[in-house]
């Protein structure tokens, strides 16, 4: 009788062990970085990247020469900003939180509403937006032509003097080099270091069916680039994707951001309304506000205090210190 009970106990333990492992297992391959696919017309070269980098940090792009791309996408903040809305020229109020540019070369579309297809096209948006640079790319090219260094660099990079083509391509070439893949989590995936107990519990929770975090923030870049609504408000001031499509079905839909370096990119959400990771986790834990387009995955999670702390601990493992130091 004792031997029969022992056998049953072993089978029971084995069953639940297998269930637990399957539920919290993950495929290492999904977190490994693929090569960036560069457009044929803008293959990266040393000359193109250097020209793009120079332009990225040059306030020549703004109408009053007061702001550069780096003014709102600061390297030490993983190329994001630490305010809800970055001010534009003449201190004009911004309208959306500046997203991180880390791993931007992997994104399938751009802007918060995902309405732009390439980085080259996206470059034009902040240049011409009245509340950002409020400039004209043709006039910028004329300014660059008066600078012998820009003329020389442009010809070496693209075989021509500065023009809109050169400006957009060079900036895009540089931005595609902003690859962040050396966080503590990456080292864990590569078998170099372990996660702490709390970090590992947070990772397991992140990947579990209980939270479904990875359904929107899955993969090596911790985003599926899904255009959706996360229940931040019942009524939105920002129209989201509808601003571009004019379709009511796209009201308050935004592109799911990457979680890489999220510890460095506060405040959060499209409007910078949440200031800490704890607030972000609590937002999802409550299930968000009711909105007609809220994603069906956004439901109350009923996490306890320790589980919420574990999730925050895991999210901090996505910080890539070498990325911000090298840039």
C-alpha positions in Angstrom: 0.0 0.0 0.0 2.8 2.4 0.9 4.6 1.6 -2.4 1.4 2.3 -4.3 1.0 5.7 -2.6 4.7 6.6 -3.3 4.2 5.8 -7.0 1.1 7.9 -7.2 2.9 10.8 -5.5 5.8 10.6 -7.9 3.5 10.6 -10.9 1.6 13.6 -9.5 4.8 15.6 -8.8 6.0 14.7 -12.3 2.8 15.9 -13.9 2.7 19.2 -12.1 6.5 19.7 -12.7 6.0 19.2 -16.4 3.0 21.6 -16.4 5.0 24.3 -14.6 8.0 24.0 -16.9 5.8 24.1 -20.0 3.9 27.1 -18.7 7.0 29.1 -17.9 9.3 27.8 -20.6 10.5 30.0 -23.4 12.3 29.6 -26.7 15.7 31.1 -26.5 15.7 31.7 -30.3 12.9 34.3 -30.1 15.2 36.6 -28.1 18.2 36.4 -30.5 18.7 39.4 -32.7 18.4 38.9 -36.5 20.3 41.1 -38.9 18.7 44.4 -39.7 17.3 44.5 -43.3 18.7 47.7 -44.9 17.0 49.2 -47.9 18.9 48.5 -51.2 19.1 52.2 -51.9 20.6 53.0 -48.6 23.1 50.4 -47.6 25.1 51.5 -44.6 28.7 52.7 -45.2 31.1 54.4 -42.8 30.6 57.7 -44.7 26.8 57.6 -44.6 26.6 56.7 -40.9 29.1 59.5 -40.0 27.1 62.1 -42.0 23.9 60.9 -40.4 25.4 61.1 -36.9 26.7 64.6 -37.5 23.3 65.7 -38.7 21.5 64.0 -35.7 23.4 66.2 -33.3 23.3 69.4 -35.4 20.7 72.0 -34.6 20.8 73.1 -38.2 17.7 70.9 -38.7 15.5 73.4 -36.7 14.3 76.7 -38.0 16.1 78.7 -35.3 19.1 76.4 -34.9 18.1 75.7 -31.3 17.2 72.0 -31.4 18.7 68.8 -32.9 17.4 65.3 -33.0 19.4 64.6 -29.9 17.6 67.4 -28.0 14.5 65.1 -27.7 16.3 61.7 -28.2 19.1 61.9 -25.6 21.7 59.1 -25.9 22.0 58.8 -22.1 18.3 58.0 -22.0 18.4 55.3 -24.7 17.6 58.0 -27.2 14.3 59.1 -25.5 13.5 62.1 -23.2 12.7 62.5 -19.5 9.8 64.8 -19.9 6.2 64.1 -21.0 6.4 66.3 -24.0 9.7 67.6 -25.4 9.4 71.3 -26.3 9.9 72.4 -29.9 11.3 75.5 -31.4 10.4 78.8 -29.7 9.4 76.6 -26.8 6.3 75.4 -28.5 4.5 72.6 -26.6 5.1 69.1 -27.8 2.1 66.8 -28.3 3.5 63.3 -27.8 6.1 61.6 -25.6 9.4 61.1 -27.4 10.0 57.3 -27.9 13.3 55.6 -27.6 15.2 55.1 -30.9 17.0 52.0 -29.6 16.6 49.2 -32.2 14.5 51.5 -34.4 15.9 49.7 -37.5 13.8 46.7 -36.7 10.5 48.5 -36.6 8.1 47.8 -39.5 6.5 51.3 -39.3 7.0 54.5 -37.4 5.5 57.3 -35.2 3.3 56.6 -32.3 0.4 55.6 -34.6 2.6 53.6 -37.0 1.6 55.6 -40.1 5.0 56.0 -41.7 6.6 53.1 -43.6 10.3 53.9 -43.5 12.8 55.8 -41.3 13.7 57.8 -44.3 10.2 59.1 -44.6 9.9 59.5 -40.8 12.8 61.9 -40.8 10.6 64.5 -42.6 8.0 64.6 -39.8 9.9 66.4 -37.0 11.6 68.6 -39.6 8.3 70.1 -40.9 6.1 69.8 -37.8 5.4 73.3 -36.4 5.7 72.2 -32.8 9.1 70.4 -33.4 11.7 71.8 -35.9 9.3 73.9 -38.1 11.8 73.9 -40.9 12.0 73.1 -44.6 14.3 70.3 -45.7 15.1 72.2 -49.0 16.3 75.2 -47.0 18.3 72.9 -44.7 20.1 71.5 -47.7 20.9 75.0 -48.9 22.4 75.8 -45.5 24.5 72.7 -45.6 25.8 73.6 -49.1 27.4 76.7 -47.5 29.4 74.4 -45.2 32.4 72.8 -47.0 32.6 69.9 -44.5 29.0 69.0 -45.2 29.5 69.2 -49.0 32.6 67.0 -48.7 30.9 64.4 -46.5 27.7 64.4 -48.6 29.7 63.7 -51.8 31.7 60.9 -50.1 28.5 59.3 -48.8 26.1 59.7 -51.7 28.1 61.1 -54.5 26.2 64.4 -54.6 25.9 67.7 -52.8 23.5 68.0 -49.8 19.9 67.7 -50.8 16.7 66.2 -49.2 17.6 62.7 -50.4 21.0 62.9 -48.7 19.6 64.3 -45.5 16.9 61.7 -45.0 19.1 58.8 -46.1 22.0 59.7 -43.9 19.9 60.2 -40.8 18.2 56.9 -41.4 21.5 55.1 -41.9 22.8 56.4 -38.6 19.6 55.6 -36.7 19.8 52.0 -37.9 23.1 51.6 -36.1 21.4 52.3 -32.7 21.2 48.6 -31.7 20.8 47.7 -28.0 21.3 44.1 -27.2 23.7 43.9 -24.3 21.4 44.0 -21.3 21.5 41.7 -18.3 18.7 39.8 -19.8 20.7 39.3 -23.0 23.6 38.0 -21.0 21.2 35.6 -19.2 19.8 34.4 -22.5 23.3 33.8 -23.8 24.1 31.8 -20.6 26.7 34.2 -19.3 25.0 35.2 -16.0 22.0 34.2 -14.0 19.0 36.3 -13.1 18.2 36.9 -9.4 15.3 35.0 -7.9 13.0 38.0 -8.2 14.1 38.8 -11.7 13.5 35.2 -12.9 10.1 35.1 -11.2 9.3 38.4 -12.9 10.4 36.9 -16.3 8.3 33.8 -15.7 5.3 35.9 -14.9 5.9 38.1 -17.9 5.9 35.1 -20.2 2.9 33.4 -18.5 -0.7 33.1 -19.5 -1.6 35.0 -16.3 -0.3 38.3 -17.5 -0.1 37.8 -21.3 2.6 40.5 -21.4 4.5 38.8 -24.1 1.5 38.7 -26.4 2.1 42.4 -27.1 5.7 42.8 -25.8 7.2 39.5 -27.1 10.3 38.8 -29.2 13.8 40.0 -29.1 12.8 43.7 -29.1 10.0 43.1 -26.6 7.3 44.4 -28.9 5.1 42.9 -31.5 4.6 46.4 -32.9 0.9 45.9 -32.5 -1.3 49.0 -33.1 -3.8 48.8 -30.3 -5.4 50.5 -27.3 -4.3 49.7 -23.8 -7.1 51.3 -21.8 -5.1 54.3 -20.5 -8.2 56.6 -20.7 -11.9 56.4 -21.3 -11.6 59.5 -23.4 -8.4 60.4 -25.3 -7.2 63.9 -26.2 -4.9 62.3 -28.8 -6.7 60.6 -31.7 -3.9 58.1 -32.2 -3.8 56.4 -35.5 -7.1 58.1 -36.5 -5.0 61.3 -36.9 -3.4 59.7 -40.0 -6.2 57.5 -41.4 -9.3 59.6 -40.5 -11.0 56.3 -39.7 -13.1 56.1 -36.5 -12.0 52.5 -36.1 -8.5 53.8 -35.4 -9.4 56.2 -32.7 -6.9 56.1 -29.8 -4.9 53.2 -31.3 -1.1 53.4 -30.8 1.9 51.3 -31.7 3.1 49.0 -28.9 6.6 50.3 -27.9 9.6 48.3 -27.1 10.4 47.6 -23.5 14.1 47.6 -23.9 15.8 50.1 -21.7 12.4 51.0 -20.2 14.1 51.8 -16.9 15.7 54.8 -18.6 12.8 56.0 -20.7 10.4 57.4 -18.1 7.8 59.0 -18.3 5.7 56.3 -20.0 2.8 56.0 -22.5 2.2 58.1 -25.6 1.6 61.2 -23.4 4.1 60.5 -20.7 1.3 60.4 -18.1 2.8 57.5 -16.0 6.1 58.4 -14.3 7.3 55.1 -12.8 7.5 51.4 -13.7 5.4 50.6 -10.7 2.6 52.8 -12.1 2.8 51.1 -15.4 2.5 47.7 -13.8 -0.3 48.8 -11.7 -2.2 50.2 -14.7 -2.1 46.8 -16.3 -2.8 45.0 -13.0 -6.1 46.9 -12.7 -7.1 46.2 -16.3 -7.1 49.8 -17.5 -10.1 52.1 -18.2 -13.0 51.1 -20.4 -12.6 52.3 -24.0 -14.5 51.2 -27.0 -11.3 50.0 -28.7 -9.5 48.6 -25.6 -7.5 45.5 -26.5 -9.3 42.3 -25.2 -6.0 41.2 -23.6 -6.1 44.1 -21.2 -7.9 42.6 -18.2 -7.4 42.7 -14.4 -4.4 40.6 -13.5 -4.9 40.4 -9.7 -1.2 40.4 -9.0 -0.1 40.6 -5.4 2.5 43.0 -4.1 5.5 40.6 -4.6 4.4 39.7 -8.1 4.3 43.3 -9.1 7.7 43.9 -7.6 9.1 40.9 -9.5 7.8 42.2 -12.8 9.5 45.5 -12.2 12.7 43.7 -11.3 12.6 41.8 -14.5 11.9 44.9 -16.6 15.0 46.5 -15.2 17.1 43.6 -16.6 16.4 45.1 -20.0 18.6 48.1 -19.3 21.7 48.1 -21.6 24.3 50.3 -19.8 26.9 49.8 -22.6 24.4 51.1 -25.2 23.9 54.5 -23.4 27.6 54.8 -22.5 28.8 54.1 -26.1 26.5 56.6 -27.6 
